Amino acid sequence: IELRDLSNVDIHRELNELINCWEKNKKSNNKTYEVKNEEIAINRMLNTSKSHNLILSCAYVKKQMVGFSIDEILPNDYAISHFIKGDINFRGVYEFINEKVSKYLEEEGVLLWNWEQDLNIDGLKKLKTSYRPINFLKKYKVSLKYSV
């Protein structure tokens, strides 16, 4: 796994190519998933990467990016995974990335690693549970109360 610079434009191109590959794999497996909003969110994060403590970890096979993870180290020995994408034609790519990122975060003193939301997608929820998390965070919906 290689740590890469999020401000590098060439990396942005590689990330977008992998996102397109990921989307094609979803469609070819008849999985419905709207990638546009996620692609917008990833690109927004890339454009503001200097204002966050982000880590871009990339997996390569023969100089081709086959997976990536964007994580953020936060205060109090805590990290959050914002995005992880992989080319499923490379079996075990997600497990490989997760193992390498977890080791890196541990070396950086991170004790707790919160993964992206599962968005009530059964497969993602099942996968996350298979890693035997020590805790689940409560989610809240916050809205403004307007007086009429």
N, C-alpha and C positions, 0 to 999 in steps of 0.2 A: 504494500500500500504506500502511496506517496502523498505527502502533504503538499498542496498546491496553493498558489497565490490567487485569491478570489478576485483581485483587481486585474488580473491578466486577461486581456481580450481573447487570446487564443483559447484559454481555458473556457471562457463563456461559450465559444463556438463548440468545443468538445462536449460541454454539458448539454447544450441544446440538441446536438446530434444524438446523444444518449437518451435524452427525454423523448425525442421523436421515435427512436428505436423501441423504448419502453412502451410508448403509446401504441405502436404498430403491433407489438407482442400482445398487448391487452386486447386489441381489436381482433387479432387472428385467433385468440382463444375465446372469442365471444364474450368477453368481459366488458360490461358497460362501465365506462369511467370517463368523466369529463376532465380532460387534462388542461384545458385552456386556463382556468383559474389558477391551477397549481403552477403552470408555466409562468404566468404573470407574477405570482408570488415569489417564485425562485428568482426571476429576473429582477424584481424589485429588491430582493435581498442582496443580489449581486451588486446592484448599483449603490447600495448603502452599506456595503460590507465593512468599510473603514470605521463606521460608527459602532460596530459590534465586535465582540471578541469571538469571531467565527473561525471555524476550522473546516477546511475542505479536504477530505480524504478521498483519494481516487485509486481505484484498482485498474490495473492495466494488464493486458495480455498481448504480447508482441507489439507494444507501443499503441495499442488501441484501448481507449477507455471503455471498460465493461461495467463499471459501477462507481457510484460516488455517494458520499454522505456529507451533509452540511450540519455541523453541530456548533453549539455555543457554550462556552464555559462561563458560568455565572458565579456570583458570590456564594459563600457558605458551602464550598466543596460540591457544587451542584453543576450539572450540565444538562442541556436539552438538545434533542435531535430534532432539527427542523425538517430535513428532507433526506431520504435515501432512495436511490434509484439504481436498478441494475438490469443488465441484459440477461434474461432468463435462459438464453441459449448457452450461457456459461454456468453450468450447474454449481450451486453452492456459493454464488457470488455474494448474496446477501449475508449468509453466515460468515463468510470470510471477512467482509467489511465490518460487520458487527464485532467480531472477535478482535480485529486489529484496532478498531476505534476504541473499544472498551479498554484494551491494554494501554493505549496511548493516554486515554483520559485518566486511568489509574495512576500512570506515571506522573501526570500533571496534578495529582492530589485530589481528583474528583472522586467522591464517594457515592453520589446518587446521579443516575443518568435517566432523564425522562424522555421517552420516545414520543414522536409525533402522535397526534390524535388518530384513533382508528376510524373515525367518521362513521361508526356503526357498520363498517364493511366487515362481514363475517370472517373472511379469510385473513384480513389484517388483525382483527381482534384475536382470532385463534393463534396466529403466529406470535403475537406479542405475549399472549398467555403462556405459550410453550417455553418461553425463556424464564418462566417462574419468577415474576416480579415480586419484590418484597412488599410493595404497597401500590395502591391505586389512588391517584389524586382526584378529589371531588371537582367536578366542573360546575361552573355557575354561569348563568346568563344574566348579564348586567344591561339594564336599559334606563334611560332617563324618564323621569316622571314629569310630564308637562301638565301645567294647570291651564284650564280652558276658560 
